[in-house]
Amino acid sequence: MTVDNELILTRDTTATIIPAGEEQVLKAGTIAVISQALGGTVTIRTDHGLFRLAAKDWDALGQSAVNALNANVKTDKVAESSAPFSEASVWDAMKQCYDPEIPVNIVDLGLIYDLFLSSPNAEGKYKANIKMTLTAQGCGMGPVIADDARQRIEALDAIESAQVDIIWDPPWTPHMISAEGRLKLGLD
């Protein structure tokens, strides 16, 4: 895999500054190191800081990196099983969303506080309302992470729409990380 290998951007590309959440154009020739590749996005480290690179811009990392990422990173669309739709499907979709600085999904980080599904409409589709938090107030990546969750939920065939709201009460603490997340982070 290409994690921790130096790469040179082959073209100018727009990336999201971590943790500010603002977009910036990185110039062709910029040296980048992939520090995390999870959930269809890549976190790269440059001399100018950390940036999140969407899958549509992976080509800027070069073809060998694209090939490795495509072979090793889950795609954006969550595969639905033949089982009937359930709340678990929505939780599974959210488990494909990652904080760009922490290699644990937002569910196992304990960032999801509430999930509500409406009754199905006449077409059998549901509306999902999610309340989530972030590991730190003021993190500019919040809207980006919330939008990732919304898109993944809306990609489920049984979902008509999803709304993801960021809340701060109760404040997040590391004690909210699941046992699986704690193991991944080496906290146990």
QUIMO-V382255 format. One line per field, one symbol per residue. ss: DSSP state (h for helix, s for strand, l for the rest). psi: psi as a letter, one per 40 degrees, with the letter a starting at -180 (. if undefined). burial: # if it has 9 or more other ideal C-beta (glycine too) atoms within 8 Angstrom, else .. Layout:
ss->???
psi->???
burial->???
This chain:
ss->llsllsssllllssssssllllssssllllssssssssllssssssllsssssshhhhhhhlhhhhhhhhhhllllllllllllllhhhhhhhhlllsllllllsllllllssssssllllllllssssssslllllllllhhhhhhhhhhhhhllllsssssssslllllllhhhllhhhhhhhlll
psi->ieheihihheiiihihhhedeiiihhiiehhihhehgifeihhihieeaiihhideeddeeidddddddddehiidhhhhieiiiiddddddddeehiheehfhidddefehdihhhiiiadeeiihhhhhiaidhieheeddddddddddddeehdehdiihhhhiehiiiieeehiddddddefe.
burial->.#....###...#.#####.#..#.#...#################...####.#.######..##.##...#....#..........############.#.#########..#..#..#...##########....##################.##..#####.....#....##..#####...
